[in-house]
Amino acid sequence: MEISCGIPPGPRVVEHALVAEELGYDRVWLYDSPALYPDVWVSLARVAEATTRIGLGPAVLVPSLRHVIVQANAIATVSSLAPGRLVVAIGTGFTGRMTLGQRPLRWAWVADYVRQLRGLLAGDTVEVDGGLVRLMPPDGYLPMPVDVPILIAANGPKGLAVARELGDGVMTIGPTFTEFDACSVLTFGTVLDSGEDAGSARAIAAAGPMAAVAYHGIYEGNPADVEGLPGGVAWRAQIDAIPEAERHLALHEDHFVAVTDRDRSVVTGDVLRMFTWTDEAPALRTRLDALGAGGATEVLFAAGGPDVERELRAFYAMAVA
């Protein structure tokens, strides 16, 4: 099973990617949420030029954010900077859509986009919005065709059907699917020091942003459901008090980076254990082994908090022990 990491494309992204490469991570994935982070493709290009071995990928691309030929060009460009190292993941969108006040895309829309994207990367002429388009770089500008694996970020039946038809594998947030040659599973949390409590200030700072996202996602699905979570009734009241037109802007603030004052009331050690991989190394290694035995071919550890380097080092040491 490959050991990979996910980090925001922030101001220290190159530094963190170099640490991941030095440690031995197989791949570094950067997030695609333009309302929150610097541009994913610019960041991947910077990382591609600074590193020599580590695999690269955006997790996950949201089709509505870029015209398909712009997306194809970005893939071709970064692939040319790091030949054989790029993999892309495409999905319906979470923060990449919801920070814009939009719901996730329909899977039929995503499927059409992936078909067009594959055609463009192959050098074909495809129809987009009623017109014919093709990647046609002048000689020496971009190598064509472009052979880059495409994973489909999916958990339910409609997404898995798209993955079977159009993907080279699947990326999930928990379940494993043995039918795919590549199954990348997202995990997040923090490796506790020996004897450290899950509710320590360090653990909350490191894994709290990920635990808070569980509340955000459940609220976006059905606000009433969040009331069944610890502290959920009072937390929901705070969110509902925000004017509806701008509620999504507050809800996803500091996604995967920091715990907001609003979220701090519900982010406890118990909630970290409930929603994240927060435990001491032996317990996490047992979970990791079970993930591999269940069919995962890659674990994608989302490193967060104020000390990303510490999180990368602790998780990798646990994973290879």
SVG drawing of the C-alpha trace seen along z (x, -y; Angstrom):
<svg xmlns="http://www.w3.org/2000/svg" viewBox="-34 -38 49 46">
<polyline fill="none" stroke="black" stroke-width="0.4" points="0.0,0.0 1.4,-3.4 1.7,-6.0 0.7,-9.5 -0.1,-12.8 -2.5,-15.6 -1.6,-19.2 -3.2,-22.6 -1.4,-24.5 -0.4,-27.2 2.7,-29.4 4.9,-26.6 3.7,-24.0 7.1,-23.5 8.9,-23.1 6.3,-20.6 6.5,-18.6 10.2,-18.4 9.9,-17.0 7.4,-14.4 9.8,-13.4 12.7,-13.2 10.7,-11.0 9.6,-8.6 6.0,-9.4 4.9,-8.0 2.7,-11.0 1.7,-14.5 -1.9,-15.6 -2.8,-19.3 -6.4,-20.5 -8.4,-22.3 -10.6,-25.0 -10.0,-28.4 -11.9,-30.3 -9.6,-29.0 -6.2,-28.2 -3.7,-29.4 -4.2,-27.9 -3.6,-24.1 -2.0,-24.0 0.5,-26.8 1.3,-25.1 1.8,-21.7 4.1,-23.3 6.2,-24.8 6.4,-21.4 7.1,-19.6 10.2,-21.8 11.4,-21.6 11.2,-17.8 12.6,-14.8 10.9,-11.6 7.6,-12.1 4.3,-11.6 2.0,-14.6 -1.8,-15.1 -4.7,-17.4 -7.4,-16.1 -9.8,-16.6 -10.5,-18.6 -14.0,-20.1 -15.0,-20.2 -17.1,-23.4 -14.1,-25.4 -12.3,-25.2 -13.2,-24.8 -12.2,-21.3 -9.5,-22.5 -8.0,-24.7 -7.9,-21.6 -6.4,-19.5 -3.7,-22.1 -2.9,-22.3 -2.6,-18.5 -0.3,-18.4 1.8,-21.3 2.5,-19.8 2.9,-16.3 5.7,-17.8 7.4,-19.2 7.3,-15.9 7.0,-13.1 5.4,-10.0 4.7,-11.5 1.2,-13.1 -2.1,-11.4 -5.4,-13.4 -8.5,-12.9 -11.9,-14.3 -15.1,-14.5 -18.4,-16.4 -17.0,-18.9 -17.2,-19.7 -15.6,-22.9 -14.6,-23.7 -18.3,-24.1 -19.9,-24.9 -17.6,-27.9 -19.3,-29.3 -22.7,-28.7 -23.3,-25.8 -24.2,-22.1 -22.1,-19.2 -22.3,-18.5 -24.5,-15.8 -22.5,-12.7 -23.8,-12.7 -22.1,-16.2 -18.9,-14.9 -18.9,-11.9 -19.3,-14.0 -16.4,-16.2 -14.1,-13.2 -14.9,-11.9 -14.0,-15.2 -10.9,-15.5 -9.7,-12.0 -10.2,-12.9 -8.3,-16.1 -5.4,-14.5 -5.3,-11.8 -5.0,-14.5 -8.5,-14.1 -10.9,-16.7 -13.9,-16.9 -17.1,-18.8 -17.5,-21.2 -20.4,-23.6 -21.3,-23.1 -17.8,-23.8 -14.9,-21.6 -11.8,-21.9 -8.4,-20.2 -5.1,-20.6 -2.9,-21.7 0.4,-23.0 3.1,-24.1 6.0,-21.7 8.1,-21.6 5.6,-23.3 3.8,-20.4 4.3,-16.7 1.2,-15.0 -0.6,-12.7 -0.7,-12.9 -1.0,-9.7 -2.0,-10.6 -4.1,-8.3 -7.5,-9.6 -9.1,-8.6 -12.7,-9.2 -13.5,-10.5 -16.6,-8.5 -18.3,-6.7 -21.9,-6.0 -23.3,-3.9 -23.5,-6.7 -19.9,-7.8 -18.6,-4.2 -20.4,-3.6 -18.5,-6.5 -15.3,-5.2 -15.9,-1.8 -16.6,-3.3 -14.0,-6.2 -11.6,-6.0 -8.2,-4.3 -9.2,-3.9 -11.2,-5.4 -10.6,-7.8 -12.8,-7.4 -13.3,-8.9 -13.5,-5.6 -14.8,-2.5 -12.5,-0.3 -13.4,1.2 -11.4,4.2 -12.8,4.2 -10.5,1.3 -6.8,1.6 -6.3,-1.7 -8.2,-2.5 -6.9,-5.6 -8.5,-6.2 -8.4,-9.6 -7.5,-9.6 -6.9,-12.5 -6.0,-12.9 -2.8,-13.0 -0.5,-10.5 -0.5,-11.1 2.7,-11.1 2.9,-8.3 0.5,-9.1 -0.9,-12.2 -4.6,-12.8 -6.7,-13.2 -8.0,-16.5 -4.6,-18.0 -4.1,-21.5 -1.6,-20.1 -4.0,-17.3 -6.9,-19.7 -4.8,-22.1 -3.5,-19.3 -6.6,-17.2 -9.4,-19.6 -9.8,-21.2 -10.6,-17.8 -13.0,-16.9 -14.8,-20.1 -15.3,-19.3 -17.5,-16.3 -19.9,-18.9 -19.7,-21.0 -20.4,-18.1 -23.3,-16.7 -24.8,-20.2 -24.6,-20.7 -26.3,-17.3 -29.1,-17.9 -28.8,-20.6 -31.1,-18.6 -28.7,-15.7 -25.9,-17.7 -28.1,-17.9 -27.3,-14.3 -23.6,-15.0 -21.9,-16.1 -22.8,-19.8 -24.6,-19.8 -27.7,-21.7 -25.9,-24.7 -23.4,-24.6 -26.2,-24.5 -27.9,-27.5 -24.7,-29.5 -24.7,-28.6 -28.4,-29.2 -28.0,-32.7 -25.8,-33.7 -27.7,-35.2 -28.5,-32.4 -27.0,-34.1 -23.5,-34.1 -23.8,-31.1 -21.7,-28.9 -18.8,-31.4 -18.7,-31.1 -19.3,-27.4 -16.2,-26.5 -13.8,-29.1 -10.3,-27.7 -11.1,-24.3 -8.5,-21.7 -6.2,-24.5 -7.4,-25.8 -10.3,-25.4 -12.5,-28.5 -13.8,-30.0 -17.3,-28.8 -16.1,-25.2 -14.0,-25.1 -17.0,-24.4 -17.6,-21.0 -14.0,-19.9 -13.0,-17.8 -10.8,-14.7 -13.9,-12.5 -14.9,-14.1 -11.4,-13.7 -11.5,-10.0 -15.0,-9.7 -14.2,-11.3 -10.4,-11.1 -7.5,-8.8 -6.3,-10.3 -4.6,-7.7 -1.1,-6.5 1.0,-4.8 0.3,-1.1 -3.5,-1.6 -3.2,-3.6 -0.9,-1.0 -3.6,1.6 -6.1,-0.5 -3.7,-1.0 -3.0,2.7 -6.8,3.3 -7.2,0.7 -4.6,2.4 -6.1,5.8 -9.5,4.4 -8.3,3.5 -6.8,0.0 -3.8,-0.5 -3.0,-4.0 -3.6,-5.8 -3.8,-9.6 -3.0,-11.2 -4.3,-14.8 -1.7,-16.6 -3.1,-19.8 -2.7,-22.2 0.2,-24.6 3.0,-22.0 2.5,-20.1 6.1,-18.8 5.5,-17.2 2.3,-15.5 4.1,-14.2 7.0,-12.8 4.8,-11.2 2.4,-9.5 5.1,-8.2 7.1,-6.8 4.0,-5.0 3.2,-3.7 6.6,-2.2 7.4,-0.9"/>
</svg>
